[in-house]
Every structure is written in structure tokens, then in C-alpha cells.
Amino acid sequence: MLLWGTVARAEPTLGGRVVRMRSVTVTGNSAEPLPEVHVAGDIPTLLLFPSPILKKTLTVDESRIRVRDAGEFTIVLQAVTDLREGERHEIVVFFVDGRAPSRAAFVLVTDPTEVDTRIDVQRPEPPVAPCPNEAHQRAPLPEDFVLLGYLDRRGIVIVGIELFTNITSGLEATSSVAYRGTTWVLVEVEIRDLLGRSWTPTEAKLTGEGGEVLPIRLVTNMERSVASGNRARVLIASDNLPDDAGRVFGLEVRGTDDRNIVFPHIRLPAPR
């Protein structure tokens, strides 16, 4: 054990460069320099984020930086070729939750001796307020929807959805409407319990006529379970609607006690 402890460990290399996997903290101060990430033309770099990101807000010079994949928590990128000495490119993406710092920004450079294969992105913890009068986060404003790409000159299309009651599960939709914007669709459903038992929605699924399933998020206040005679507002959002997505879908909202409500035939708004 003593002998093993004194032997120096060699750094792994790839493509002649030392491979690095490290943590980088994003900055919320515009006066601070952006953290550097070392990229290469023959080795991909993974950025792993601590909270969901808005993929549609990702900005990078695609003529020099290739985005190989972007997910809810990850971005995999690679330089088209090794960047020249002094060549620097920024990459920016916003977080979904909007908490400060609301964006992650880095400077991409090429180092001849090392490359970052994995960056664990960290966000600084908010400062502890000296008094209970904590500053509240700014409420969303109309211009935010334009700046984030949710709204453009085509506007938003809205259609009503035929209501449905599941007698077996004891759930009833009292209102339902669908919204469609630039590349997103949102279905808003108000559900009422008919059996006098508490019920909380936990997941939802949008399935097209051809069997395709839209990637969605279920947005609801989980503290507001549906009690007898009460209603819960459920939002089903799809952030990246494919261009070839159809308009007719089946919607299933599942919840506690293995109870669900199904809309077998809903028609999403057509793009304007």
C-alpha cells in the first residue's frame, strides 16, 4: 500500500492531448471574464448542467463549432477544426428555471496540450440575505417571450378541445384548450374529481395517430390535489415540436390511485 501510494499516476491522453474532466462555475457578473473550455477538432466535449436548459436559446458560431447533441441537461460539442491561436468563440444557453444566474456562458478555445472532455457546470449559490426581506425574482414580462423565441410575428394560435369524462376513474375535464407558438404547443386542462377522493396528476402522454410520442413536460401545482368538487389546472407542454408533427393526438393524464383520464382525439392548432 505504501508503494502504491508513492507511484505517480499518469494523466490520460487522447489525440496527443491531456484529457481533463473538471467542474466550472458559471458567472452571473457581466464584468467577470467568462470561463474557458478547451475544445478540439477531433475530440468531443460534454457539458453537463445541474438543471434543465432551454435548448432553443443555445447560441454558438456553427461555422466553427459543431453541436453534436443537445438534451435537457447536456450539450455535446466539437470544434470543426482546431481553433487557431487567439481564436475564441462564445457559447450561451439559458436555464429553464430563470434563477440567477439565468444563463451559462463560456469561451471556447483550443489548447495544444490539453482538452476538456467533460465539464460539470455549476451555478453559484444565491447569497444568504442578512434579513428576511429577500428580493423576489422578477416576474416574466411580454418581451421575455420574444427574446426567448417563444413568440414571433406569426403570433399564437388557440383552439378548444372536446371535453371528456372517465366514469370509471371518476375524473372529468371541465375545460380544455390548446395553444401553439413558434416551435411549441401547450395543452391546458382543468380536471374535476367526481368520486370524492383526492387525486393528483403525475404524468401525461401525447401520442400521434402514427404512434409518435411528443416529448412533453407536465406542469402542475402538486400541492393542489383534486378533492371532491374541486378542480386542478394541468398544463402539458412540448417545447420542441417537430416540423412534421401531425395535428391529431391522443392525450392521457395519469395520476395517483392508478386513475387517469384520456382524451382519445384532440386536434392541435395548425401553425399560422
Secondary structure as the mmCIF struct_conf table of DSSP 4:
data_model
#
loop_
_struct_conf.conf_type_id
_struct_conf.id
_struct_conf.beg_label_comp_id
_struct_conf.beg_label_asym_id
_struct_conf.beg_label_seq_id
_struct_conf.end_label_comp_id
_struct_conf.end_label_asym_id
_struct_conf.end_label_seq_id
HELX_RH_AL_P HELX_RH_AL_P1 LEU A 2 THR A 6
BEND BEND1 VAL A 7 VAL A 7
HELX_LH_PP_P HELX_LH_PP_P1 ALA A 8 PRO A 12
STRN STRN1 THR A 13 LEU A 14
TURN_TY1_P TURN_TY1_P1 GLY A 15 GLY A 16
STRN STRN2 ARG A 17 THR A 25
TURN_TY1_P TURN_TY1_P2 SER A 30 ALA A 31
BEND BEND2 GLU A 32 GLU A 32
HELX_LH_PP_P HELX_LH_PP_P2 PRO A 33 PRO A 35
STRN STRN3 GLU A 36 HIS A 38
BEND BEND3 GLY A 41 ILE A 43
STRN STRN4 THR A 45 LEU A 48
BEND BEND4 PRO A 50 SER A 51
STRN STRN5 ILE A 53 THR A 59
TURN_TY1_P TURN_TY1_P3 GLU A 62 ARG A 64
STRN STRN6 ILE A 65 ALA A 70
BEND BEND5 GLU A 72 PHE A 73
STRN STRN7 THR A 74 ALA A 79
BEND BEND6 VAL A 80 THR A 81
HELX_LH_PP_P HELX_LH_PP_P3 ASP A 82 ARG A 84
TURN_TY1_P TURN_TY1_P4 GLU A 85 GLY A 86
STRN STRN8 HIS A 89 PHE A 95
BEND BEND7 VAL A 96 ASP A 97
HELX_LH_PP_P HELX_LH_PP_P4 ARG A 99 ARG A 99
BEND BEND8 ALA A 100 PRO A 101
STRN STRN9 ARG A 103 VAL A 109
BEND BEND9 PRO A 112 THR A 113
STRN STRN10 GLU A 114 GLN A 122
HELX_LH_PP_P HELX_LH_PP_P5 PRO A 124 ALA A 129
BEND BEND10 PRO A 130 PRO A 132
HELX_LH_PP_P HELX_LH_PP_P6 GLU A 134 PRO A 140
HELX_RH_AL_P HELX_RH_AL_P2 PRO A 142 LEU A 147
TURN_TY1_P TURN_TY1_P5 LEU A 148 GLY A 149
BEND BEND11 TYR A 150 TYR A 150
TURN_TY1_P TURN_TY1_P6 ARG A 153 ARG A 154
STRN STRN11 VAL A 157 GLY A 160
STRN STRN12 THR A 165 ASN A 166
TURN_TY1_P TURN_TY1_P7 ILE A 167 GLY A 170
STRN STRN13 LEU A 171 ARG A 180
BEND BEND12 THR A 182 THR A 183
STRN STRN14 VAL A 185 ASP A 193
BEND BEND13 LEU A 194 ARG A 197
STRN STRN15 TRP A 199 TRP A 199
STRN STRN16 PRO A 201 GLY A 208
TURN_TY1_P TURN_TY1_P8 GLU A 209 GLY A 210
BEND BEND14 GLY A 211 GLY A 211
STRN STRN17 VAL A 213 VAL A 213
STRN STRN18 ARG A 217 THR A 220
TURN_TY1_P TURN_TY1_P9 MET A 222 GLU A 223
STRN STRN19 VAL A 226 VAL A 226
STRN STRN20 SER A 228 SER A 228
TURN_TY1_P TURN_TY1_P10 GLY A 229 GLY A 229
STRN STRN21 ARG A 231 SER A 238
BEND BEND15 ASP A 239 ASN A 240
TURN_TY1_P TURN_TY1_P11 ASP A 243 ASP A 244
BEND BEND16 ARG A 247 ARG A 247
STRN STRN22 VAL A 248 GLY A 255
HELX_RH_3T_P HELX_RH_3T_P1 THR A 256 ASP A 258
STRN STRN23 ASN A 260 ARG A 267
HELX_LH_PP_P HELX_LH_PP_P7 LEU A 268 PRO A 271
#
